Amino acid sequence: MKNFTLHLVGADRLFYEGECQSVVVPAVDGQYGVLADHANLITAIVPGELSFTVPGEKSEVVAVAGGIMKVEDNDVLILVDYILRPEEIDADRAMQEEAAAREIMLQKRSRREYRSAQAQLARAVTKLKVRRKGSGR
């Protein structure tokens, strides 16, 4: 299988840089997959699960927050607010974040607060899903 170069960057660190066989990112309209020789594009990334496959290894699934992906000439750049491996996620904290977001949504405050709570909820749920996948449950 032909490879491309992947640059996977969180706000606080370079997470991965090197050869990649495939990457699947969470986008506004669903999951978006990229293989070698993909057409050039720029797209928004939403909180969710990102998976990528390095040649000779198993696919890795991580949790990401919002960001952007640029594909150009077999070079993929992904910039996200955060990126976490399953073992880096504190499940207790994520459950607290989820509960807090649900509480804010129930209080029916302003639209702005409601949308912010929705985003917080999406991030917390994603962290919990990735954590569970990583722990084998």
N, C-alpha and C positions, 0 to 999 in steps of 0.2 A: 504494500500500500504506500502511496506517495505521501510525503509529509509536508508540513508548512511550519513556519516559525511562530511561536506563541509567546506573547509578552503579557503576563497576568499580574496586574499591579493593584494593590490595595492602597488606601490613602496613607497607611503607615509603613508599608513594606513592599518590596518586590517579591511576589509569591512564587512565581515560576517564570523562567525564560529559557526557551530551547525548542527542540523539535517536538512536534505534536502530530497525531494522526487525525484527531477529531476533537471538536469542542461543541458543547450544547449549552446555550445560555437562556435564561428566562427573559423573554421580551414582552412587551405590552400585549401583543396578540398571540402569545403562547411560546413554546420552546422553539429556538432557532438554532439549527445545526450548521456547522461549517466543516468542510473537508478541503483537501488541497485543491488548488485551481478554482476556488470559489470566486464568484463575481465580486468586484469591489463594492463596498457598502459601508454605511455608518448607521447604527441603530442604538436605541436606548435599551438599557438593561434595567429590569425591575427586581425587587427583592425576591430571591428564590434559590433554587438549587442549580449549580453550574457543574457540569461534568466535562472532564477532558481525559484523553487517552494519549499517553506517552508511548512511543514505540517500544515494544517488548515488555510493557507493564500492563497491569489492570487499570481499568477506568477509575479515576478518582472523583468523588462527589464532595463538593464544598458548598457552604452557605455564602451568598453574596448579598450586598445591599445594592441600591441603585447605582447606575453608572452608564458607561457608553462602550460600544465595541466598534472598532474600525478594521475593516478587511481591505487590504490593498496589496496586490502582487504577491500572494502567498505569504503575507506577513499579517498576523492578527494581533491587534493591540486591544486589550481589555482593561479599562480603568474603572474601579468600583470604590465605593466608600469604605467597605470592609470586605474581607474574605477570611473565612474560618474553616479549618478542618474540623471534623466531628469531635475529636479529642480536645479541641480548644474551646468548645462551647460549654458553658456552665448551665446545665439543664435547670437547676433551681432558679437561677436568675432569669432565664428565658421564660419560665412559667410565671414568675412574678411580673415580668414585662407584659406578658399576654393578659394576665388578670387585670393589670392596671389599664391597659388599652381597652379591654372590654368594658370596664367600669366607666371610663370616659365616654365611650360610645353610647352607653345606656343613659347617661345624664343629658344627652341631647343638647349639648352646648352649641356654640357657633359652628357654622360649616367648616371653618378653618380648623378648629379644634377637633371636629369629627374626622376630617380628612387626615389630620396629623395622627390621630389615634388609629385610623385604618392602616396607615403606613407602619406605625409601631407594631400593630397586631400582625401584619404580614411578615415583618422582620422576625418577630418572636416565634411565630408558627414555623417559619422556614428553619430557624435555628434548631427547634425541637425535632423537626422531621429529619434534618441532616444528622443530628446527634443520635437519634434512634437508629438510623441506617448504619452509622459508624460503630454502634455498640452491638450490632447484630440482632436487635430485637425487631 
